[in-house]
Structures are given as C-alpha cells and as structure tokens.
Amino acid sequence: MNSAVPNIVWETAAPAGEAPVRPLGKLHASLRSYAGLDANDRECWAELTRHAASSNIFVHDWFMEAALASSDHAGEIELLVVASDDGRWLGVLPLLSEGSLGRWPVRTFSLWSATNQFLSTPLVLPQFADRFWEIALRHLDERRGGHGALYCRLLAANDAVDEALVARCMTEGRPFFLLRSYDRAAKVTIPSGDCGKQVSKKSRRKLESRLRNLSKRLAEEHGELEFSLHPDGQAPDPWIDAFLKLERTGWKGRAGSALACGDDTEALFRATISRGCEMGVANLATLKAGGTTIAMTSWFVTGRQGFGFKMAYDEAFSAFAPGQLLMQHIAELVEAQPELDFDTCSSPDSQNTKYLWPDRRELFDCVVGIGSPVRKLRLRLVMALRAAWHRKRSDGGGS
C-alpha cells in the first residue's frame, strides 16, 4: 500500500533563465529492489542528488551506486523512495531486512551503508524532511512482513534530515530509542545542540608546537618537506595505486583491514575517488620528506560541507607523526574557508585528529518503532529488556 499526501510545491529555486518549477503533486512511498532499478529510476536518483547536493556525499547516487556494486548485499538491498505522482524523488532510504535486532528477536529494517561510508544521513531534500519521514514511516507501518524496528546508525545531530526523524517520532508518539551518542573531530560553522563543542585552545597550541618541532626535525634528518595536492583534471589512478600500496605496508595490511585486502573495499575506493575527481568533489593530498612519500589522504567537498575519507602513512616515519603533519595541512586549508563545515569522519577516539580541529560533531545510533500497535508495543518491551540486560552487565552481573 502506498502512502500519499496532498499537493505541495518543490521549493528549490529554478536556475536563472529556466521556467518556474511545477507543484510536486501527491506524494507516495514505495520499496524498490536496487537490482530492479531502470534508467528512469537512476535519473530520478541523480536529480535528487543534484537538488540535495550539499548534504551527505556518502549517499549521493554515484557514491551509493559504487557502494552497492561492490557489496555482497546488493541483491538484498531495497530502496524506500518517497516520490511525487509525476515520478520525482524527494528522498530515498537504502534498507536491508534482517531477522533480528542484534541478539533481540525483532524483525528489523536497517539503514544500510558500506564499511567506508562514514555517515548514514539519508538523501532527502531538507525542506521536505518532515514530510518525507511522515510518509516513509507510515509506509513501513503498513508493509506486511512483521518488521517492528528501523535501525539507524551514524546519523548527525546537527543535520536537518536527522533532526526531522527525531521530531517526527516525538510528534507521533512513535517509539524512539537512542542507542548511542558519540562525537568526532570537525569544524562546525553553526553549532547546534552539543555539536560544535570547542576543543581546548591550550591543547591545540600544545599540539601545534609539537608538530612544528617534529616537522623541523623530520626535514633535518630526511630532507625538505613537500605538501602537494593532486592536480585537477589529472587522472587519479597513479595516486590511487600509490595510496593502496602505502596503506597495505602498514598495520592495516598486517591486520588484513587495508583497502587492498578486500576486493569490495578496493573497488569502492577506486570507484569513488575516480568518480569524485571527474566531478571535482574529491581532493587528494600527499606529504613527502626528501622526495619520499610519508603520508597520503583524501577527502570530499560538496557545497559547504567537507568529509574526510581515507588516510595512510609510512610507519618507518611514525616517530615524526606523518599522519598528523599531513592532517595539519588539511585543517589549515579548511580553516581558510570560513563558510565550509568539515566532518573528519575519524573514529571518536582518534588521537591523530583530536586536537587539530576546533570542534566536535555529535552523531547517534537509534531504533524507531514501525508496524502495527502490537509490534510497536513488543519493541518497547524488548528495548526495556535490553536496557535491563545492559544495566546488569555494567553492574558486573551479566556475561
């Protein structure tokens, strides 16, 4: 069953010289298999990306296509699309159906993302975020299959789309459970809530002094330092090859977690960097000492939002903190652009980025109740049991 709402107007302004945009018409939701998308679906997805391009780059159509193409789950992924009756998409959720919520017996739709997609905020036109969630959640309520939960991870507390999900649940009295909140290094131009917490200026000055000393000693012992950006318009393949080789020589290679250790992760990296360079949104940097590459990194910028991606460094130079030295250059580039927000996408406990960036961006994982009233009640009971189990574990009474 499709959920529908009355006519609304596409509020995104038309480019100069073009005819005014037309009303969207009624909105409805549907689940589509990724494998079954046709050329028209892909064009609608691309159009949605163009209109919502300043949001989460990891869910842009081209990035998501690369992630799905390299995933073993591609055949299982369904896209929940909210669209107008003339076919235009307002938002899309990539969903994976699972038989349980972790160890708990609740059929669940998980908001899917690949290993190296570091933010899961869905691709939605921000001005329609509340309406999107209203229709999408109603559709999941009405869908047969016994699902009782929507599990979302890596959502951002300062993103309008993710804020709208929380607000919609509060408005409807829909079960909403915050599983975890955490933060990571960032530059936030307009703080919201706990986002944008300031990092101690004293700590930053102390780190900057340490890095100056390391940089000086590195140059004295190994030769002049050279920071370079990959030229626009130049094929990134040699840079990609060098990065994968550098990363695999380090601890990630020994642990089997380097990108080149898995066909899927290497394919995703190659595809997204190559496509990102074609589109002018990927940035690649290299730090050398005496002509030897000691660190490499990549990041994306779309609109006024930047996202860190992957970094590698030569462990032979670890005493000089090459990763931090390179990241210091990136932080300086970003801080020179006052209007640009930047999410480092680093792990919350990363010491390499902790004091190089002025702020922290808060993220959260959550569970939302879906389905019939009985299923929502069952989820409440399961989550109460889960909370009691975690309390028992934290008190030392569980295993």
N, C-alpha and C positions, 0 to 999 in steps of 0.2 A: 504494500500500500504506500502510495506517495503522499507526503505531507505538503500542503500548499497554503500560501498566504496571498492576500490581495496585491494589486499593482504597487510597485514602488519605483522610484526613479534612480537610474545609475548616476551617482553624484560625482563621479570622476569627470573633471572638465575635459571637453574635447580640445584637441590641439588647434592652434590658430589656423584659420582658413578652412576648417572642416565643419560639416553640418553639426548642429547640436545633437547630443546623444538622445536616444529614444527611451521611453519608460521600459523597465525590465519586464513588466507583466507579472503573472503569478509565479511564485517560486515553489519548487518541489525538490525532494531529495530522492536519490536512487543509489543503489550499490552496483558497481560495475567491476568485473574482473579486470585486472591490469592486462592480462593476456588478450582480452577481448576488445581493447580499445581500437577504434578505427581512426582514419586520418582526420576526420572532423573532430573527434574527441581530443586528439592531440593538439589540434589548432586551438580549440577552446581552452585547453590547459595552458598553452603558450600565451594566449591572450590574457588569461588570468594572471600569469606571471608578469606580463608587461604592466598591468594595472596595479599590481601589488608588489612591485619590484624592490621597494625599499625595506621589505620585511626580512624574512628568514631565508637566506640564499640556499640553505641546505634542502629546502623543499620546493625550490623553483623547478619547473617541469624538466629542464635539461639535467639538473643535478639528480632529481629523483629518478629520471629515466636511466641514468648511468648506475645509480644505486640498485635499482630493481634488475637491470640487465646483468649485473654481476652477483646477484643474490640467489641462493638456492630456494628462497621463499617466493620468488617471483610468481610462480603459478598459484600460490595460495593467497596473494595479496588482493584485497578488494578496495576500490576507491569509493568512498561515500561522497557523492557530488551533490552540492546544492546548486541548482541552476534555474534560470527563468524558462518560461514556456517557449521562448524562441531559441533556447539552447545555450545561452551564455552562462558561464560558470561564475558563481560568487565565492566558492570555496571548495576545498577538497581535503578529505581525511584518508590517508593510507592506513588500512586496518588489516590486522591479522587475527583470525579467530583461534582461540586457544581453549582447551578443555578445562582449565583451572586458572585461578588467580594465585600464582605461586604454588604453595602447598595446599591452598584452600579450595574446596570444591564449588567453585562458581565459574560457569562458562563466561568467558571474557573476550571482548574485543580490545586488542592492544593497538595503540597508536604506533605504527611501525616506523622504524628508521634503521639504516645500516650502521655498522660499527663505527664508521668515521663520519657520521652526520651528528654534529655536536649540539644541535638544538632541534627540538621537535615541534616547535610552534607551527601549526598548520598554515597552509597557504590560503588566506582568506582576505577579501577586501575589507580593510579595517572599519570603514564606515558602515558595513553591514555585519559586523562581528556578532552582535547580539542576535540579530535575525537568523544568521547562519546557525548558531548554536541551538536556537529555539527549534528550527526545522530539523537539523541533524539529529538532535537528541530525541525528538518526537518520532522520527523515522526509526531510530534504534529501539524505541519503546514498542513500536507496532510490529517490528520484524519478528517472525517466527524463528525458532531455533534455540530458545531457552537461555539466551545470554542475559546476564544480570549485572555486568560491570563493563565500564570503559576505563581502561588503564592507560594513563598518560605519564610519560616521564620527560625530563629535560624541557619543561615549559619555563617561560621567563616571567617573573613577577612584574616587570615594567613593560610588558608588551600588551597592546590594546586587545589583541585577539585572545590571549590567555586570560587577561583580566575579565573579559566578557564571559568566558566559560564559568569562572567562579561566580560572577554576578548573576548569571542566568540560573545557576543551581540554587543560589540563595533566594532569588525571586520565586522560583517554583517550589521551594522546599524539597528539592531533589537531593537524595543522599550524595554527600561530597566528603571525601576523606583525604586529608593531607597526609601523605606517607612520609615525606622527607622534604626539607628545605636546606639549601646549601648555597654558597656563593663562589664566584671565581673572579680573577683579576679582570679589570675592564676600565674603560674610560666612558663615563656616562655624563652627557651634557645636561640632561634634565632629570635629576634624581626623582624616583617615585617610591614611596614607602621606605623600605630598608635598602633599596637599590641606590648605588652611588655612595655608600659608606666610604668615608675618606680613609685612605691609608696614611699612617703616621708620616708627616713630613720629615721628622727626625730619622725615621727608619730609611726613607728614600735617600736622604742626603748621605747617610752612612753607607748604603749600598753603592751609590754613585761614586763616592770616594774610593771604595774598594775596587770598583770596576776600572776607574782611572788608573789606579796603581797596577792592576793586572794587565791592562792594555799596554801600559808603558813597558812593563817587564816582558810581556809577550813580544813586543816589537824589538826590544833589545836582544832577546835570545833567539828569535826565529825570523826576524825580518819585518819590513813595513807591513802594516795592516791595510787591507783594501776591502771596502764595503761596496758592493755593486748590486744594481737592480737589473733584472733581465730586460733587455730592450723590447719595447712594444713592437709588435709586428714580426718578431723573430720566432721561428718555430721553437717550442719549449722542449722538444724531445731530448736533446743532449743534456739539458738541465735535469729533466726527469730521470734519465738514466743515471746521472751522477748522484742525484739525491738518493735513489733507491739503493745504489751501491754503498754510499756512505752510511745510510741507516742500518743496512744489513751487517756492516762490520762491527757494530756496537752491541750493547747488551740486548737490544731488541732482537737482533739476529740470533744471538745465542739462546734467547728465550723462545724463539720461534714466533715472535709477535711483530716482526718488521713487516712492512707492507709487502715486500717482495717474497715473503714466506708463504703467502697465500695468493692463489690466482685471482680470487674475488677482490681482495683488498688492493692488489696491484692494479687490476683492471679499473677499479673505481678511481684510484688516484690518477692514473694516466688519462682516463676519460675526462674527469672533471678539471684537471689542470689544463689539458689541451683545449677543451671547450671554453673554459674560463678565459684563457688567453685570447681565443678567437673573438670573444665577446667584450674583451677589455676589462674584465672584472677580477681576473687573477693577477696577483703580484708575487714575484719570485725574487728572493734575495740570497746573496752569497757573501760570506766573510772569509777572506784569505789572509794568511800570515806568510810573508816571504814567498808568495806565489802558490802556497799550498792551501787548498780548501779545508777550513776547520769547522765551518757551520753553514747550514742552508735552511731556509724557511720559506713558507708560502702562506698567503692569506688572500681573502676576497673582500672586495668593497662593492656594495650595491646601494645606490642612493647615498644616504647619510649614515650608513651602517657598515662597519667592517667586522670581519670574522677571521680569527686565526685558524690555521688549518694544520699543517704538519711541519715539524722541525727535526733536524738531525745534526749531530756534531761528531767530530773525530775525538774518540776517547783518549787518544795519545796526547791531546792538549787539554784534558779535563782539569788539570791544575790551574788553568787560566780561565775557566768558566766560559768557553766559547759560545755556548748557547745564550747565556745571559748577555754577553757582549753584543751578539747579533740582535737579540731582542731589545736591547737598549737603543740601537739604531732605529728599529721599527717604532718603538714608543715615541722617539723624538719626531719621526715623520708624522705619526698620528697626532701628536700634541700640536704640531704646526698647523693642523686643520681644525680650528675651533668648533666647527659645526658637525664634525664627524664623531659618532659614537663608535666604540670598538669593544668587541667581546673577544677576549683572547682564546676562548674555548679550551682553556687549560683545565686540568683537574683541580678541584677545590683546594687540595693540599700541596699544590705545586710550589716549590720554593724558588724555582727559576723565574717565575713571573710575579711572585707575591708582592714585592716592593717596587717593581719597575713601573707599575701602573697606578694611577691616583685613586681608583675606585674599585668597588666590588659589585658584580651583578648577581642578584639573587635569582635562583632557579628553584623549581619544585617538582615533585612527582605526586600524582594524585590518582584516586579512584572515584569514578562517578557512577551512580546507580542508574541502570536502564532497565527497560522491560515493564512487566505488569507490577501492580502494587505488591503482589505476593513476592515477586522476585526482588523487588527493592527492599522489602522487609527482611527477606532472607539475607540479603547483602549486609544490612545493618547488623543482624545477629552474627554473621560470620566476622565482620570487622570488629565487633565487640569481643568476640573470642580471640581474634588475632591480637588485639590490644592487650588483653589479659595475658596471653601467652608471652608477648614481648615483655610485659612487666615482670612476669615470673622469671624469665631468662635474665633480665637485668638485675633481679634480686638474687640471682645465683641458684634459683630453684628449678631451672629447666636445662635441657640439653640441646 
